[in-house]
Structure formats: structure tokens, C-alpha cells
């Protein structure tokens, strides 16, 4: 498979990792749009949001986001999440990912 994010998960390509558990990896976006801009990805390859077959994937992603936010005081500071779906929706890498953006620096 020639998926950039799968290569990051496999540690074939380096990334500035901010969070990891058994199901999810989060790393800093290389073109940040906010002082903190992370990408939360499932470790299982899923190309797009509308390709999800198990809703537990989204539960795992959002649980990881909340865990990260609580550990790093983003709950108090505030943050937003965003998902692009398909080329028309602005998706550039076809591995499901959730953008985590905050004006608070990590």
C-alpha cells in the first residue's frame, strides 16, 4: 500500500507524534493552520469517512481526542475538529483523519 499515513504508523516515515494508543496515532500537521494543528488517524487504514464499516472507529478517534485534550488542557482553552471527505471536500491524503486545531500552543 502506498499510503503516506500508513507509512507514518509503520514508522517508515518520521512524524512529530503528539499522541498514540493502540488504535489511534496523532501527529503535527506539516502545514499548520493554527498554533496547534494535529491529525488524529486510525491505525487501521480507512480511506474516507464514508468508507467506515465499524462505527467504533469514530468512537476510538474521538475518545483519543478527548483524552489528548484533557491531558493537555485544551478542554479549557478550546479546540475544533474537522474532517474533509473526498477531493471535493478538500481531502488530500486518502486515509481517514481528523484535524484538531486550537489557538493554544502545545
PyMOL commands that set and color helices and strands:
alter all, ss='L'
color gray80, all
select helices_A, chain A and resi 4-9+49-51+56-71+74-77+87-89
alter helices_A, ss='H'
color red, helices_A
select strands_A, chain A and resi 17-20+24-28+36-42+80-82+97-102
alter strands_A, ss='S'
color yellow, strands_A
deselect
rebuild
show_as cartoon
